[in-house]
């Protein structure tokens, strides 16, 4: 394969990875379409308004929020030219966000900050695919690099989280960066290049610290750095020096990505204990293995090929130490979640690119093995091509289905406002409930005169005044601070609302009565014919 052909194929795979991740980037707007997006955007908005580096929210590591803030800062001049005002001026005020029952989780504006955050994550996910290809290339040449990038570009577990604002793609990117730098460290040790040796050790440590700052458990990749250093064929004195350098890099990466871990370690430990205790109250329907084997995550072909590739890496002398370092990381990562009853597959996302790399190595090894056994180059190519096709088709079919689903999805609150836009006039009146979390900018799209009040004010208002339409939800009283009083009020509301005919209905998810819970994109929005005479 010529250098030009290889570069062309890399560009094609890069375009494929970008297309799959960026196509659904506007899904659900102007609302978030994944529960964790608010956990990243609210701290980012707080940093922008307070103009401080150290985030005041410690439940999740803030590196992803920092990257979103950087993207918003870079985009701000464009926003100023388009809207003739500063983006920070359009962020929700503290008075709008905060209530006596908690912050309004769905109040995230302007929508530009949502897709900017997804753009950041998309770039990190593409970077993961590139690094997976680069690492495989170091291990087994150009063919392995292209195959690893192909599998990483198509893998549903990576693509489905590659355009959602979440912590896992950030942690995964820096995990693969650390492992790539570990391989560079091995190469530098073989070449006896001291400067490259120190630089690679420091960079691998920094990447491990940033992985921790992306998602706390991803910091377990540092054990792979230590295993790499220990297995290098250099003097023990040099190994000790490299360990210190890598440790210093780890500290620097942690401080840059999550300064609270250095400045307020007791607070971070307390938050970690809280979130661990909370997740113990949730139980997953499926374990990690069942989730991994599902077509929507990894699927059988890639899983089997990846595991076979790992076995081959252990058997092969040139890749054995690499496999040992990966397995040490995988075991430590898995132990961090082993005792938890909540087992979302995203916890193990950093291991997915390693399966893609191992599968690529298996294909290259199988091709060489068949040729050496006298099968002939053509027959070997046909067999390996068939294997690559089966893996790629399995991955691509599930990924395309997911991307298409996200691109077609419209938030039910948008559907409700669209309906009101078509069916109301400026002479009519609409009563809306704040608990449905319809954004103020969305209400302004309705020609009718709208009155938006709290659910607890709506019953009295409906008694006193006349409205052409009432926009409500189907309320869930879970987490109600006063269940008896709230239940009594719900009965009163149903008495008033049940005689009103349903003009339109969207979604099926109950509306949480407390403001700090996500409404989902399938919130059950009811448009009732009002009591106007």
N, C-alpha and C positions, 0 to 999 in steps of 0.2 A: 504494500500500500504506500503510495507516494505521500509526501507531506501535504501537498495541495489537496489530494483526495480526502485525507484525514481531516484537514481543517474544514473542508466543505461539509463533511458528515457531522462534525461537531456543531457547526452553525445550524444545520438542519435540525439536529436534536435540541439545540438551544431554543430554536423557534417553536418546536413542538412543546417543550416544557413551558415556555412563556404563554403559548396559546391556551393550554389547558388550565393554567393557573390564573391568567388575567381575564379570561372570557367571563367568568361569573363574578367579577369583582364588584359590580354594582347591585348584586342580588339583595333584595329586601329593602333597599334605600327608599326613604330616608331613615329607616330603622335598622338596628343591628339584626343580624340573622343567626347569631350564635351566642350562647349565654355568656361565654368568657370575654366577649368583645367589650362589654361594659367594664369588666374588671381591669382592663388595660386602658381604656379611653378615659374613664373618670380620673385616675391618677394623672394621666397626661394632661387633662384639662386643668387639674389642680396645680400642676407644675407650671403650666403656661400662665395661669392667673397669679400665682404667688411669686413667680420668677425666682425659684430656688432649685438647686440641683438635687438635694436629698428629698426623695418622695416621702410624704407623710403616711402613705399606705404601705403596710409591711406584710399583708396577707400573701401577696404574690411578689416574686422578684421583679424589680422595675425596669430591667434592661429593655424589654420590648416597648414599654411606655416611653423610655428615653429616645429610642429610635423613631417612634411615632412623633414625638415632639420635634426631633430634628427634621423629619419630613414636612411637618406643618410649618416650621420656620422657613424651610426652603421654598415652600409653596406660597407663603404669605404675600410676597410681592405680586404674584399673579392674581391672588384673591382680591388684593387691594385694587388692581386695575379693573377687574371685572365688576366688583360690587361697590367701589368707591368708598370703602371703609376697611378698617383693620379686622382681620379674622378673629383676633382675640376679643374684639368688642361684641361679636356675635355668639360667644360662648355663654351658656346659661349662667346666670348670676347665682350667688349663694342663696338668695331669697327664693329664687325659683326652684333650686335643687333640693333644699333642705325642708323637711317637715318634722312635726313632732313624732312621727312614726318611722322616720328614716329618710334617706335621700331617694329622689326619684331616679330609679335605675335606667329607665327608658328615655330620660330627657338628655339626649346627646345631640347637640347641634353645634355648628352647621354640619350637614351630611358629608361635606368634603373631608372632615377629619376621619370619618369612618372608612371611606375608600382609600384615603392616604395610608391609614393603618394597614389595610388589606394589601395595598401595594408594597409596603415594607415587608410584610410576611411573604408575599409572593416572590419578591426578590430573594429573600433568604431561602425559600424553598427551591428556587431555581439554582441558587448557589450550592445547595446541598447536592443536587443532581450533578452539577459540574464537579464538585469536590469528589463525589463518589466515582465519577469517571476518571478524574485525575489520579486518585488513589489506586484504582484498579490498573491504570496505565503504568504506574510505578511498579506494581507487583507482577504484571504479566504482559505488558506491551500495549500497543495501540488498539488492537482488536478487543482486548478485555476492557479497555477504557470506554470504547464506544458502546459495548454491550451493557456495561454497568450504568452508563448515562441513559441509555434507552430504557432499561428497566426502572431506573429511578424517576425518569420523566413520566412514565406511564403508571407507576404504582398507585392504586387508589388511596392507600393509607397516607401517602405523601401529598397527592394532588388534592384530596378532599380537605386537607388542612392547610393547603398552600395558598388559599385565598380567603381564609377566615382569620380574623384577628385573634390569635391564641399564643400561649407561651411555648407550646411544644415545638413548632417549627424553628423558633429561635434557639432553644436548647439543642435541637437536632443538628442545626447548621454548625454550631460551635463544637459539638461533639465530633462531627466528621472533620472539621478543621483541625481539631487536636489530633485525631488519628492520622490525618494526612501529614501533619508536622512530625508525628512520631516516625513515620516512614522516611521523611526527609532526614530525621535525626539518625536513623539507621544508615542511610546513604552517606551522610557526613562522617559517621564513625568509620565506615569502610574506606573512605577516601582520606582519613586521617587529617581532615580539615578542621583545625581547632576553632577558628572563628565561626564557621558554619555550624559546628557542634554546639557551641554556647548559644548562638542565635536561635537554632532550632529548639533547644531545650527551653529557653526563655519563652519563645513563641508558643510552644505546646502548653506550657504552664499558663500563659495568659489566656489562650483559647479555652483551657479547662475552667479557669475562673469565670470567663464570660459564659461558658455553658452553665455553670452554677447560677449565674445571674440571669440566664434565660429561663431556666427551670431548675429549682434547687437540686433535684435528684440527678439531673444531667451532669452535675459536678463529679459524679462517680467516675467519669472518664479519666480523671487524674490517676486512677490506679493503673490504667493502660500506659500512661506516661511513665510511671514508676517501673512497671514491668519491662517496658522498652529499655529504660536506662540500665536496669539490673542485667538484662540479657545481652547488652552490648559487649563486644569483644575488646574491651579497653581495661585499663588498670582500675582497681577499686578506688584509688584516690580520685581519679577522673570521674568515676561514677558518683562519688560523694559530692564532688563539686557540681556536677550536672544536676543532682537531686536538689541541692541548695538553690541553684539558679532557677530550676523549674518551680520550686516552692515559692521563690520570690515572684516569679511570673504569675503563679496562681493567686498570690495575695494581691498583686496589682490588678489582675483581671476582676477579682471579686470586688475590690474597692471601687473600680471604675463602673462596674455593672450594677452593684448593689451596695452602695456605701454604708447603708444602715447595718450591714453585717459586721462592719468594722466600728462604726460610730455608736450603734445601739444594739449590740449583739443580744442582750437580754430580751429586748422587744421582739427581735426576729425569732428567737427561740420560742418565746411565748406564743407568737402568731403561728409558728409551725406546729406547736402542740395543739393549738385551737383547731387548725384546719385538719390535722390528722384525726383528732377526736370527732370532728364533724363528719368526715368521710367514713368513719366507723359506723355511723348511723345509716349509711346507704349500702344497699347490697345489689351487686350486679347480677343480671340474669345469666350471663355467660362468663366463663373464664377466659384467660388470655389465649389459650390454645384454640378454643372454639372460635373466638373472634378473629384470630390470625388466619385460620383456614377459610373464613368466609370470603366470598368474592369481593365484598366491599372494602376489605382491608388489604390482604396479601393474596389469598387464594392458594389452592393446592399446588399448582405447577411451580410457582415461584418459591413457595415454602419448602417443597421437597427438593428442588434444585439448590436452594440456598443451604439447606442442612447438609446435603450431599457435598456441596462445595466446601463447607466448613470441615467436614471429615477429611476431604482431600487435602485441605490446607494443613491440617494437623499431621497427615501422613507424609506430606512433602517436606523435605528438610529445609528448603529455601523459604517456605512460608509458615513453618511451624511456630516460630516465635511470634509472628504477627497474629496468628490464630489464638495463641495463648493469651496475648494481651487483650484481644477482643473478648475472649471468653471470660477473663477476669473482670472486665468492665460489665459484661452482660450479667454475670452472677451478682455483682455488687448492686447493679441497678435493680435487678429482680428482687433481691432481698429487701430493698427499700419499700416494696409494695406487697411482699408475700403475705404479711399478716393482716392486710386490709381486706375487708369484705367488698369494698368498691374497687372494681378492676376494669376501668375503661382502657381500651387498647392504646389510647394515646400515651399512656404512661411508658410504654415500650417503644415509642416511635423512633428514638435514636438507633434502635437495632435494625430497623427496616433497611436503611441504605447498606448496612453490612451484609444483609441477605442478598441484596441486589448485586453487590460486588462479588460475593461468594458464588452466586449463580453464573455471573460472567466468567469467573475463573474456571468454573466447572465446564462451561462450553468450550473454552480454549483448551483445557486439559483433555477433554473428550475427543476433540478434533485431532490433537497430537497423538493420543493413544490409539485411535483408529488407524491413523496413517502408519504408525510404527508396527501395528499388527497386520499390515499388508492389505488393508481394506481399500487403499487407493484414495487419492485426493478428492476425486469427484464424489465417491460414495460417502466419505467422511464429511464432506461439505453438505451433502444432502441430509444426512442424519442430524448434524448440528444445526443446520438451518431449520429443520423441522422442529427441533427442541426450542430454538429461539422463537419460532413462530407461535408455538403452543403457549409459551410463557407470555409473549407480547400480546397475543390475542386475548388471553385470559385477563391480563391487566387492562388492556385498552377498552375492552367491552364494558367492564364495570366502571371505568373512569369516565368514558363518554356518557354513560347513563347518568352518572352523578352530576357531571357538568351541565348536561341538558336540563336535568331536574332543577338545579339551582338557577339557571338562566331563565326558566319559565316561572319561577315562584314569585308571587306578588304578596306582600304583607296584607293581611285582611283589613288593617286600618287604612291602607291606601285604597283598597277596593271600596270600603265604606264611603270614604271621602269622594272617590270617583262617582259613586252612585248618587250622592247628594248633589254633586256638581251638575249632573244630568237631570235630576228630578226636582230641583228646587229653584225658586225665583227670589229676587231681592225683596219681594213683599212678604215672604214667608219667614217663619222663625223656627229655630232649631235649638233644642236643649241637649247639651253634651255633658257627659260625666268625665271628670278629670281622671278618674281611676282607670279609664280605658287607655290612658297614656298616648292619646293622639296628640301629635306635636302642634304647637301654636301656629307654625307656618303652614301646616296642612289645613287647619280650620280656616285660614284666610283664603283658601281656594274655593270655598263655598260662597255662593252669591247671597244666600239667605242670611238674615241676622242671627248670629249664633251667641248663645249664652253657655259658657262652660263653667260648671261649679263642681264642688265636691259631692260625692254620692250622698253624704249626710245632710247636705243642704237641698238636694234635689227633690225630696218628697214634699217639703213645705212649699218649694217653688212651684211644683207641679199642681199643688192644691190651690195656689193663689193665682197663677198666671196660665195663659193658654199658649200652646206650642203646636206647630204643624207636624214636627217630627221630634222624636226623642232617640238619641244615640246612647245605647247602654251596653253592658256586658252581662255575662252570666257569672255571678260573683262566687268566689271561694273564700270562706271565712277562716281558712287555716292561718295560724299565727296571729289571729285577732287578739289584741291585748285584753279585751273585755268580751269574751264569747257570748255571754248571756245577753248583754245589752245589744251587741251587734246582731245577734240572731233575731232579737225582737224587732230591730229596725229592718232587717231583711224581710221579715214577714210583712211589715207595713209597706215596704217598697213593692213587694210582689202583689199586694192587694191593689196598689195604685196602678202598677204597670201591666198586670195580666189582662185587664180588659182592653188594652190598646193593641190593635192588630199589628202583626209583624209584616212590614213592607219588604224588608230584605234581611238576609242573614248570611254571615260570612264566618268561616272558621269553626273550630270545635273546642279549643282550649279554654278552660275556665279562667276568668280574670281574677288574679290575686288582689285581695283588698288592701294589702300593705304595699307601699310604693317601692320598696327595695328589692322586689322580685321581678325578673324578666317576664314580660307578657307573651313571649314567643311570637312568631310570624303567623300563627294560626289562632290567635285570640278570637273567641266567639263574640263577634260584634253584631248587635241587633239594632236595626233601624225600625222604630215603632211609629205607627201613625199616631200623631199626638192628639191632644184633647181640645184642639182649636175648633170652635163652632163655625 
